[in-house]
Amino acid sequence: MQAVSLVKYTKSPDSLKEAIAPCNGFAGLKATDKVLIKPNLVAWDELFPPAPYGVFTTTRLVEDLIIILKEFGCNDITIGEGSVEVKKGVGTMAAFAGLGYTELAKKHNVKLVDFNESKAEKCAIDETTHLLIAKEALESDFVINFPVLKTHGQTKVSLGLKNLKGCLKLASKKLCHHPELNLEYCFPFVADYIKPKLTIIDGIYALEKGALHFGNAYKKDIIIASTDILAADMVGAKVIGYDPTDIAHFVTFAQRHNKSLSLQDYEIKGEKLEDHIQPLKWDWAWTEDNTGPGVFAKMGVSGVALPKYDDTLCSGCSPIANMCNILVLSAFKGQPLPKVEILNGKKMQARAGYDKTILLGNCIIKANKNNPNIKEPVEVKGCPPDFEDVVNTLKACGLEVNEMAYLGYMKQQSEKYNGKEGYDPSYYKAV
């Protein structure tokens, strides 16, 4: 019976040691191994640094892991990630710097690798489709997968299996969102090739309505660990209120590997699972007619339409979609807005009845190239589109948006936990 540790976080590095030992997390590890730690550092913003709680793997626990590995005798340690470059030039290395990983690497003599810049190998997921996986992830002897306890707006949860998507090259990340494929079918294949030896879920904070910081973070102070990535993910999902059978990528992975999705078939060591269950929401409410987020109905916004994002919206364009929601709200003054529909992702189809259709990004432009419902297409090219281009396009279409409202929103989201009890920024700094 596969073991999963569930322990309380009370002290560094002791609590992490207490999580690793019961599940025999270092089974097979040798002091001479090339060790790779894969945290979750989704994306970074230097102007408005994301509130880190439940979004990023805590720097504190990563440092604890390095200390424990060094005590074991390991000296060839790399931290690798492929953060989304929401703004040009602000990607993985900016996230490393902003979250204290750069300082951590110098302090403990470990390497930092940006998978976005790595060489890659083709790894097939079927006869016609392959993924490009960073060579460092494939060539390491002992991969430690270190996700965060969080929900996700497309996959319900984002834990160990989802975290490994960060080892893909950008083209393959986008491919996972291809309309003719399936997001939750594609990315679990990364685990087949990387084969993480240990998965540790950082549950110091848990995130509702993730995977970015626009949701709500809660202090949980738990650590989940297992040498079985699916087992760790199942316990993590249950802790935040999800049955493993309700998570599509768990189901596809379990079927492919002939594994059980019943928690009764796994041994949970440490804390009682039922003592730590706190259901967290994953989804954002939308209007019944699919014209905008739920707040549109509450405020009486009409005229404009922003259909709900789908699983083809990749991480690069996701912030653009959220930005448009805020900008449209800033244009609302109690009267109907211009009849404009705003589309994103890779498969949405324009609906009839709108004077203009704004197509955000190259993919949705292609998807609606010959759509007869479009009276006047307004293309905003880019992958993702540029912030200024989006703002200027909305204004040109008669939406009197206020970009300062969006910047104010981003500032508020960045600072929303400042000074609040239980939200300690030192977790995201090298000690």
Secondary structure by P-SEA (a helix, b strand, c coil): cbbbbbbbbccaaaaaaaaacccccccccccccbbbbbbbbcccccccccccccccccaaaaaaaaaaaaaacccbbbbbbbcccccccccaaaaaaaaaaaaaaaaabbbbbccccbbbbbbbccccbbbbcccccccccbbbbbbccccccccccccccccccccccaaaaaaaaccccccccccccccccccccbbbbbccbbbcccccccbbbbbcbbbbbcccaaaaaaaaaaaacccccccaaaaaaaaaacccccccccccccccccccbbbbbcbbbbcccccccaaaaaaccccbbbccccccccccaaaaaaaaaaaaaaacccccccbbbbbbccbbbbbccccbbbbccaaaaaaacccccccbbbbbccccccaaaaaaaaaaacccccaaaaaaaaaaaaccccccccccccccccc
